[in-house]
Structure formats: C-alpha cells, structure tokens
Amino acid sequence: MDINLESSSEIKFDVLNSDVQDYSVPFVYSNLSSPITLTFINKNIQSGYQIYANNTSLVYNGSLLRTANIDLTKINCGISFQIVIKTIEEECYLCNLHFLIPLKTEENHIYEGNILETISTNGVGKFYQF
C-alpha cells in the first residue's frame, strides 16, 4: 500500500477480525497485532551533480550519497506521528511518537546501499485516554 502524505495528513485503518486478502487498503487487526511499516524518501539532497559511470551501472540507493560526497550530518532526519485508537465503546487513546531515521547501524551503513531497521515501541510511547 502506498499512501502519499503530502496530500493527506491522516490515514484511517479498517479493523479486521480475520486474515487480510486485500493489502491495497490500510487495515489493523482487532487485537492490534499489525506492525506499522514506514518508508521515506529524501528529496532534493543534491542538484546538478554529474556522475560518470564507465562500465558500471547506476544504482539509486545510499551508495549515490558516497559517490556525490554528501555529508550525512546534513541529511539527518526523523519522523513524528500520532497513533489514535478509537474503541468500539467510543473511547479514544492517543500516542505521540518520534524516531530518528538511522543512517548507520552496527551492521549497515547508508553508503553501502539501504538500511532496514526494526524499532520496537516498548517504552518509547505511552497511550493516553482522551
């Protein structure tokens, strides 16, 4: 599912009680066991840079940052969002979350291509009833 948040500030999820067959719509299982997966794209990091690739293919991943001599401290970023849960009984719960986007881990570095990081929210955010 690809949702462009430049045109929308919220995503509403359908609550399901069984296995999902249609992954093109946002959903969450009724027991809230569904993971939240976020991806992002940094835009306009460098313009007018020319790469001369002799007998090599051009790969659009983090290795381009190294080739273009992009200083990683200039592209550090994070993501913030709210999770609002409304129960069948109309009770509402809210949790504000903020994560820094890692550009390197113990095993990977963005200069080597891509980074996949799993972040557990245990202890990171608390839900408040409103």
C-alpha positions in Angstrom: 0.0 0.0 0.0 1.4 3.4 -1.0 0.0 6.4 0.7 1.2 9.9 -0.2 1.0 12.0 3.0 1.8 15.2 1.1 -1.8 15.3 0.1 -3.3 13.8 3.3 -2.5 14.3 7.0 -4.1 11.2 8.3 -4.6 7.5 7.4 -7.7 5.7 8.7 -7.5 2.0 9.1 -10.2 -0.6 8.8 -10.4 -3.0 11.7 -10.4 -6.7 10.7 -11.1 -9.8 12.6 -9.6 -12.3 10.1 -6.7 -12.7 7.7 -6.3 -10.0 5.0 -6.6 -10.7 1.4 -6.5 -7.1 0.0 -3.3 -5.3 1.0 -4.1 -2.2 -1.0 -6.2 -0.7 1.8 -5.0 0.3 5.3 -6.0 -2.2 7.9 -5.3 -3.2 11.5 -6.2 -6.5 13.2 -8.7 -6.2 16.0 -6.1 -7.3 18.6 -3.7 -4.5 17.3 -1.0 -7.1 16.4 -0.4 -5.5 13.0 3.0 -3.8 12.6 3.3 -0.3 11.3 5.8 0.0 8.4 7.0 3.4 7.3 9.3 4.3 4.4 10.5 7.7 3.3 12.4 9.4 0.5 14.8 12.3 1.0 14.3 14.8 -1.9 16.5 17.5 -3.3 19.6 16.5 -1.5 22.0 17.4 -4.3 21.3 19.0 -7.7 23.5 19.5 -10.7 25.9 16.7 -9.8 27.3 14.7 -12.7 28.3 11.1 -12.3 30.5 9.5 -15.0 29.9 5.7 -14.8 32.3 3.9 -17.0 31.2 0.3 -17.5 29.2 0.3 -14.2 25.5 0.6 -13.7 24.0 3.4 -11.8 22.1 2.2 -8.7 19.6 4.5 -6.9 20.4 3.8 -3.3 22.6 5.2 -0.5 25.8 4.4 -2.4 25.0 7.5 -4.5 25.4 9.6 -1.4 29.0 8.5 -1.1 29.7 9.0 -4.8 28.3 12.6 -4.6 30.3 13.2 -1.3 27.1 14.0 0.6 27.8 14.7 4.3 25.4 12.6 6.3 25.2 15.2 9.1 23.3 17.4 6.6 20.6 14.9 5.9 19.9 13.6 9.4 16.2 13.5 10.0 13.4 12.0 12.0 9.8 11.2 11.7 7.0 12.1 14.1 3.4 10.9 14.1 0.4 10.2 16.3 -1.5 7.0 16.7 -5.1 7.4 17.7 -7.1 4.4 18.6 -10.9 4.6 19.0 -12.6 1.6 20.6 -16.0 0.1 19.9 -17.1 1.8 23.1 -16.0 5.2 21.6 -13.1 5.5 24.0 -10.1 7.3 22.4 -6.4 6.8 23.1 -3.5 8.8 21.7 0.2 8.2 21.5 2.8 10.7 20.1 5.9 9.0 18.6 9.2 10.4 17.3 12.0 8.4 15.8 15.3 9.4 14.3 16.0 7.9 10.9 19.2 5.8 11.2 21.8 6.3 8.6 24.1 3.7 10.0 23.7 0.7 12.3 26.2 -1.8 13.8 25.7 -4.0 10.7 24.9 -1.5 7.9 25.7 2.0 6.6 23.6 4.0 4.2 26.7 4.5 2.0 26.5 0.7 1.3 23.0 0.9 -0.1 19.9 0.6 2.1 19.2 0.2 5.8 16.3 -1.8 7.3 15.8 -1.1 10.9 13.1 -2.5 13.2 12.2 -0.2 16.0 10.3 -1.6 19.0 8.0 0.9 20.6 8.2 -0.8 24.0 8.7 2.0 26.5 9.0 4.6 23.7 5.5 5.9 23.7 2.6 5.8 26.1 -1.1 5.9 25.2 -3.3 8.5 26.9 -7.0 8.3 27.1 -8.9 11.4 26.0 
